[in-house]
Structure formats: C-alpha cells, structure tokens
Amino acid sequence: MNRRTHGLARHTALLTAAMLALGACTGAGSADDDLLAKAKAAGTIVMSTDPEYPPQSALATDGSYEGFDIDVGTEIAKRLGVEIKFETPSWEAITAGSWSGRWDFSVGSMTITTDREKVIAFTEPYYFTPAQMAVEADSTIASVADLAGQSVCVGAATTYQQWLEGTLDFGTKTPDVAPAGVEVVALTTDRNCAEAWQAGRRDFEGWLSSSTTVQGAIDAGLPVKQLGEPVFAEPLAVAFDRSGPDPTSMVTEVNRILAEMHGDGTLRDLSMKWFDEDLTTSTGD
C-alpha cells in the first residue's frame, strides 16, 4: 500500500469512527432525544406527585410518599427496571406541559381531555373515577341542582373546575351541564376544600372532586358528605410531556406494562387496597 492510499484508508477509518460515535450520542433512540432511553441510561425515572391528595398520594409520617398513584408509579418503574424518585410541582405546572426535564412522568390521576392532549402524551387509562359533589356534613342542600348560583370549591386547573366553567371536553363525550351561575373557588389541591371547611371557612357551599377523594375526607373525619349521584365519570392516565425527550416509545412501553398490570390483577389489587373497590375498568358511563 502506498503512502497516499494508506493515508486515505486511515482518514476513512477515522471518519467512520467519528460518525459512529456521533450516532451513538445523537441518533434516534438516544438518551438525548428519547425518554425511554433517557430513563434506562439514568437508571432512574422522576415522577411528579401531590403530597396532599389522599388516598391517591400523600406524604407519610416517615417522610415517604404513599397512596394508589404512588404504588402504581412505583410498580411501573420496577417493571421498567429503574428506580423512582418524586417531585411535587403544582397541578397547574403538570397539566401545562413544558416540564423542562424537571420530572419525567405523572402518575397523578390526570384525566384525558382534548386540551391537555395538545401538550401531554397519555397512555391508556389505568383507572376510572366518578366526579362527586359534596357539601358540609350539616348542610341542608338537597341536590346538585340546588347549587345553581352558589359557590363551589375545586382544586385549581382540574377537570372539576373546567366542568363548572363549561369548558370540559373529553373529545368523545360531553358531560352533563353544570348548575347555572356557579361561582368557582379554586384552591391549590382538591383536599384543601374539605380542610377549609374544617378550619371554619364558609365562603363556598359545595365541593367537587373525585369520589375517592371525597370518601377519603369522610373517612378522615372531615365535616363533609356526598351530595347526590356522581356528575360525570373520567378516564385517568399516565402522562408525559410532549415538549421534552420524545415520549413515543415510553408511552408504548408503559401501555404494555399497564396491560400486564390489568391482566395479572395488580391494578385491581391496588384499587381494592386504597379505595375498597375496583375502579380499574370503565363503567361505560
């Protein structure tokens, strides 16, 4: 081999090696542009959660997190083969998207809506909950219709607020119309409404949340009672930020895991553990 040929071969080999190295760093499926690859490479996935939303999620006395959503998220991480960590951003920040990598996914009982799908990538639902109106335990209000023109408390940026304001859109089904003229009182999280009543606050007459959260407040001795039948039912899914690393392969993998958890009874068992009923299948409402 002459010097020129030898030099050309060496140049070609170096160029090939450089291209392979570049592909390893930035190619499709790399940790830079693929959420599943990122989590696998890090060995960790970060989940957003609400420390004041029992029985779905709450801060335990030992400083750890507990609840249905916590158990579901932990099991997803286990089946992905990674460790789990938690962050506690506001619900408004979670549902707005553009997480900037501060957390990787939300197992936070998020309802699939048309508006949210613009910024959030959802899995198939992992459970379903009715939206339940509640009033103070000694209230004389007899029906949801009686709340027309009254004030109702909700968690900020929730589907419950959207329903009361007439903007809730599931895409395939429109819930029944809310009572007319309701004034919304939005607090940081749903449970705060019942806690406000307990603390003596009297600037709202109703409280709208999931049936599980209302029942959890009743079980905890807060001064509330359910009012009538649930006003609508909603599908709840695991959520990922569309503006971060591509969540497509992660959504596919978590859907596979959720199907396993439905099939092997894990989700049903966790629902029974935290809610005393199986909420993991749609009622068709």
C-alpha positions, 0 to 999 in steps of 0.5 A: 500500500502506498503512502497516499492510499494508506493515508486515505484508508486511515482518514476513512477509518477515522471518519467512520469512527467519528460518525459512529460515535456521533450516532451513538450520542445523537441518533434516534433512540438516544438518551438525548432525544428519547425518554425511554432511553433517557430513563434506562441510561439514568437508571432512574425515572422522576415522577411528579406527585401531590403530597396532599391528595389522599388516598391517591398520594400523600406524604407519610409520617416517615417522610415517604410518599404513599397512596394508589398513584404512588404504588402504581408509579412505583410498580411501573418503574420496577417493571421498567427496571429503574428506580423512582424518585418524586417531585411535587410541582403544582397541578397547574405546572403538570397539566401545562406541559413544558416540564423542562426535564424537571420530572419525567412522568405523572402518575397523578390521576390526570384525566384525558381531555382534548386540551391537555392532549395538545401538550401531554402524551397519555397512555391508556387509562389505568383507572376510572373515577366518578366526579362527586359533589359534596357539601358540609356534613350539616348542610341542608342542600338537597341536590346538585341542582340546588347549587345553581348560583352558589359557590363551589370549591375545586382544586385549581386547573382540574377537570372539576373546575373546567366542568363548572366553567363549561369548558370540559371536553373529553373529545368523545363525550360531553358531560352533563351541564353544570348548575347555572351561575356557579361561582368557582373557588379554586384552591391549590389541591382538591383536599384543601376544600374539605380542610377549609371547611374544617378550619371554619371557612364558609365562603363556598357551599359545595365541593367537587372532586373525585369520589375517592377523594371525597370518601377519603375526607369522610373517612378522615373525619372531615365535616363533609358528605356526598351530595347526590349521584356522581356528575360525570365519570373520567378516564385517568392516565399516565402522562408525559410531556410532549415538549421534552425527550420524545415520549413515543416509545415510553408511552408504548412501553408503559401501555404494555406494562399497564396491560400486564398490570390489568391482566395479572390483577395488580391494578385491581389489587391496588384499587381494592387496597386504597379505595375498597373497590375496583375502579380499574375498568370503565363503567361505560358511563 
